Amino acid sequence: MDRLRIGLALGGGAARGWSHIGVLRALEEAGIRPQVIAGTSIGAVVGGCYAAGHLDEVEAFARELTMRRVWGFLDFNLAGTGLITGGRLTERLIDTVGGQKMQDLAIAFTAVATEIGTGHEIWLSKGGLANAIRASYALPGIFKPVKIRGRWLFDGALVNPVPISVCRAMGARYVIAVNLNFDLSSRGTLAPQVEFDTEPEVETDLDVAPLAKETGGFNARRLLQRQLFGRGENVPGISTVMVEAFNIVQDRIARSRLAGDPPDAMISPRLHGINLFDFHRAAELIDLGYAAAKREIETIRQEIAVREQLAGNRHRITA
């Protein structure tokens, strides 16, 4: 039987993307190995490293992360085009994939990014792997954008959150998609005839003011942390507002594109209660991704076998 060219579309979703590792482990166990991988954002991180043969290193890195270590990778830069320069993460990424070129990988790989200004969807499939991954996960306002061949690029989830179309364009005949935002699909429904009190609530910054008056690196860090991640009592920080807005846009785009170009198989990890910045919960996320893939494995294997058999029959008939 002719081998079916299998594509794997790994969607964006920040920390939730560690579940991609579990999905890949389950597929490997079942003997399902994609010849084509397209990744957006965190999907580009995991997918690119897998295509380069470095999934073990990425998994080890993810499992070692604690809240303290996550903070250690955040090199804040309030004077630039992003809150985080990403220099420390870039160094770690380069240490992992080195100077590998995408066109030299054993598995065909493409990272999806968005061009600033034009909004063009950019497919990165040649050149340095590390730089392409950086561009794909450059969350607007959080990470500084990446300049490649005169174009400033940031997170690809703004244009193609689950890059099924990219896999098909790369020649995949059977596409498995991993959607990290399945649990968010019920969000954004209309709430008609709901009355809200539009009188503004009185907000106070009494808990922040003392910190602002004090000097010292520790208090400055506490103030920055509160500004970025909120001050409790359900008061959102800057990062929460930005990521939630981005997440809503991504969800709308994903639903639209999935309806117009559905995959042959969908794996949807159940990630309810896991926030986009919970990078320290890698072990849990990997297990959830593994479990989600295992639920679909038998169906996927059967469908691949049928497709391969049909392809073989067609070739024999035409011969």
RAZI-V329267 format. One record per backbone hydrogen bond with DSSP energy under -1.0 kcal/mol. CO is the residue of the C=O (numbers start at 1). NH is the residue of the N-H. If there is no record, write none. Layout:
co=CO nh=NH
co=CO nh=NH
This chain:
co=5 nh=173
co=5 nh=174
co=6 nh=35
co=6 nh=36
co=7 nh=176
co=8 nh=38
co=9 nh=178
co=10 nh=40
co=13 nh=16
co=14 nh=17
co=15 nh=18
co=16 nh=19
co=17 nh=20
co=18 nh=21
co=19 nh=23
co=20 nh=24
co=21 nh=25
co=22 nh=26
co=23 nh=27
co=24 nh=28
co=25 nh=29
co=26 nh=30
co=27 nh=32
co=28 nh=31
co=35 nh=108
co=36 nh=8
co=37 nh=110
co=38 nh=10
co=39 nh=112
co=40 nh=43
co=41 nh=44
co=41 nh=45
co=42 nh=46
co=43 nh=47
co=44 nh=48
co=45 nh=49
co=46 nh=50
co=47 nh=51
co=48 nh=52
co=49 nh=54
co=50 nh=53
co=54 nh=58
co=55 nh=59
co=56 nh=60
co=57 nh=61
co=58 nh=62
co=59 nh=63
co=60 nh=64
co=62 nh=65
co=66 nh=70
co=67 nh=71
co=68 nh=72
co=69 nh=73
co=71 nh=74
co=73 nh=75
co=74 nh=76
co=75 nh=85
co=77 nh=80
co=83 nh=77
co=84 nh=144
co=86 nh=90
co=87 nh=91
co=88 nh=92
co=89 nh=93
co=90 nh=94
co=91 nh=95
co=92 nh=96
co=93 nh=97
co=94 nh=98
co=97 nh=100
co=100 nh=129
co=101 nh=104
co=102 nh=105
co=108 nh=37
co=110 nh=39
co=111 nh=124
co=113 nh=122
co=114 nh=154
co=115 nh=119
co=120 nh=115
co=122 nh=113
co=124 nh=111
co=127 nh=102
co=128 nh=132
co=129 nh=133
co=130 nh=134
co=131 nh=135
co=132 nh=136
co=133 nh=137
co=136 nh=156
co=137 nh=139
co=138 nh=155
co=139 nh=142
co=139 nh=143
co=141 nh=83
co=142 nh=84
co=146 nh=153
co=148 nh=151
co=151 nh=148
co=152 nh=116
co=153 nh=146
co=154 nh=114
co=155 nh=158
co=156 nh=159
co=156 nh=160
co=161 nh=12
co=162 nh=164
co=163 nh=167
co=164 nh=168
co=165 nh=169
co=166 nh=170
co=167 nh=172
co=168 nh=171
co=174 nh=7
co=175 nh=264
co=175 nh=265
co=176 nh=9
co=177 nh=267
co=178 nh=11
co=181 nh=184
co=182 nh=185
co=184 nh=187
co=205 nh=209
co=208 nh=212
co=209 nh=213
co=210 nh=214
co=216 nh=220
co=217 nh=221
co=218 nh=222
co=219 nh=223
co=220 nh=224
co=221 nh=225
co=222 nh=226
co=223 nh=227
co=224 nh=228
co=225 nh=229
co=226 nh=230
co=227 nh=238
co=228 nh=239
co=232 nh=235
co=237 nh=241
co=238 nh=242
co=239 nh=243
co=240 nh=244
co=241 nh=245
co=242 nh=246
co=243 nh=247
co=244 nh=248
co=245 nh=249
co=246 nh=250
co=247 nh=251
co=248 nh=252
co=249 nh=253
co=250 nh=254
co=251 nh=255
co=252 nh=256
co=253 nh=257
co=254 nh=258
co=255 nh=259
co=256 nh=260
co=257 nh=261
co=265 nh=177
co=267 nh=179
co=269 nh=271
co=271 nh=274
co=275 nh=278
co=276 nh=15
co=277 nh=279
co=278 nh=281
co=281 nh=285
co=282 nh=286
co=283 nh=287
co=284 nh=288
co=285 nh=289
co=286 nh=290
co=287 nh=291
co=288 nh=292
co=289 nh=293
co=290 nh=294
co=291 nh=295
co=293 nh=296
co=293 nh=297
co=296 nh=300
co=297 nh=301
co=298 nh=302
co=299 nh=303
co=300 nh=304
co=301 nh=305
co=302 nh=306
co=303 nh=307
co=304 nh=308
co=305 nh=309
co=306 nh=310
co=307 nh=311
co=308 nh=312
co=309 nh=313
co=310 nh=314
co=311 nh=315
co=312 nh=316
co=313 nh=317
co=314 nh=318
co=315 nh=319
